[in-house]
Amino acid sequence: MVAVALTGASGAQAVEREHQIGMDLGGTFLVVGDKPSPDIGATLGVHYVYGLTDEFRLVASGTVSPVSPSEKPPSPVVPSDRPAGLAELDVGLGYVFDVLRWVPYIDVLGSGYALFGGSIGGSPRIIPGISLALGLDYRLDRTWSVGACLRQSMLAEPSTYPSVTQALAHVDVHWGW
């Protein structure tokens, strides 16, 4: 009660049956092989969230990231595993730690990745994986929120693509509460 009075925050606002759609903007860090520095690119995405209960939510998202090699290969021979871009689709469940206007969450997602361009060649390389996202939203009011999340992904080809990390900021609109 004291925390509510000191922060001026209103009551908990994440609710069941609430819909949420938002836009994501951030960066992607793709580690290729045993290269010490990641390929880095900007990320643009969208996501949809449906409140199954006050605590659990269904999450679906998609992002696209042009990733540019952080360094040029030392020889004219270019490895066949260096994409120019990465697209990701995710579906999974999340748990919301609903705390007044600040809403921390964790999502566990099944993911599909399409690596394309660069030395991959004409057809995209499709790889399944899983993602874990940790985030924090701030509810501006019942309709709008802003937030950020850090997503760590593990692809099914860990020797070639050991890590994909995304840092994303987002703005969301909510309805159906």
N, C-alpha and C positions, 0 to 999 in steps of 0.2 A: 504494500500500500504506500509506503514511504517512497519507493522508487517511482511509482506512478505520479505521486504528487510532485516530486523533484524534477521529473523529466517533462511533465505536462502531457504525457502520452495518453491516448485513449485506450479502450479495451482491445483485446485480441481481435484480429481482423481476418485471418485466414479461415475460410469456412468450407464446409462440404458443398458440393454441387456448384461451386464457383468456377467460371471459365476465366482464362487469362491468356492473352496473346501478346507477344512482344517482339521487338527487334533487338538484335545483338550486334555489337561492334567491339572488336578487340584485336588480338594477335594470336597467331599459331606458331608453335615451335616444333618442327618435325626433325627428329633425330634419324639419320639414315646410316645404317651399318655401324661401324665402330668409329665413325667420324666424331671428333671431340666437340665440335660446335654444331648447333642445329641450323636447319634451313628455316628462315623466318618469313612470315607474311602476314598481311592484314587479314582480318576475318569479318565476314558479314553473315548474319544468320537470322532465322526466325524460330520462334518456339511457341508451343501451345501447352497449356497446363489445365487439367481438370481436377478439382478437389473431390476425391472419392469419399474422404471423411475429413474431419478437422486436422488430422495428422498426416494422412496418406494422400498422395496425388499421382495422377497419370501424367507423364511428360513425353512430348514428342518434339524433336527439334531437327533443324537442318542448318548446316553452315557450308560456306565455300571460302577457300583461302588460296590465293596465289602465293606459293612459297618460292622464294628465290634462293638458290644456293648461297650459303654464307661465304664460300670461297670457290675459286675456280679450280677444276681438277688440274693436277700437276702435269698431265700429259694430254695430248689431243684425243686419247681414247677416253670416251665418256662412259661411266658405268651405266648399266641399263636400269638402275633403280632410283634415279634422280628425277622426281616429278616436278613439273612447273606449277601444279596446282593440286589441291586436295579438297574433295567434297565429302561431307559426312552427314548421315541420317541416323538418328537415335530414337529409340522408344524404350521407356522403362518406368520404374516407380520411384517416388521420392518420399522422404519423410520430412515434415515441417516441424521445426521447433518454434512454435508460434509464441513470440514474446512481444506483446504490445505492438507498436508500430514497426519495430525491427524484427524481421522474420528470417532467421537462419534456416537453411535446409541442406539436405544431402540427397542426391539422386544416384541411382544405379541403373545404367542404361545398356541395352544391347545395341551395338552400332554396326553400321556398314560404311565402308570407306571406298571412294573411287579416287585413285591417284592417276593423274593424266598429264599429258604434255611432257616437255623436257625430254629426257632420254627413255621414257616409258614407251614411246611410240604412238601409233595411231589409236589403238583401242585402250580404254582405261583399264587399269589394274584394279580389280574388285577384291577387297579383303574384309572379312568380318572381324569384329573385336568387341570389347566392352569398355565402358567409360564410367568414371566416378566423378561426380561434380559436387563441390562444396560452394554454397552461395549465401549471400545475405541481401535481402530486399528491404527497402524502406517504403512503407505505405504512406504516400502523400495524403491520400483520402481513400474512400471506398472504391473509387474508380481507377486511380493511377498509382503506380509504384515505379521506383527506380532501384537498380541493384547491380551487383557484380557477382561473378562466379569464376572459379578456377576449375577446369576440367582436365583430368588426366586420363588418357586413353591407352589401352593396350591392344595392339593389333595381333592377329593370328600368325603373323610372320615376325616374331621378336628378333631374330637374327638380322633381318634386313631393316625392319622399322621398329626399333625397340621402344620408342616413346613418341607420343603426340600430346602436347600440352597446349591448352587454350586458356587465355585470360580474357574474359568478356565482361563488358558493361551492357546493361539493358534497360529499356523503358517498356512498361507493360500497361495494358488496359484490362480491367476486370469487369465482369458482369455476371449476373445470375445469382447474386447473393440474396 
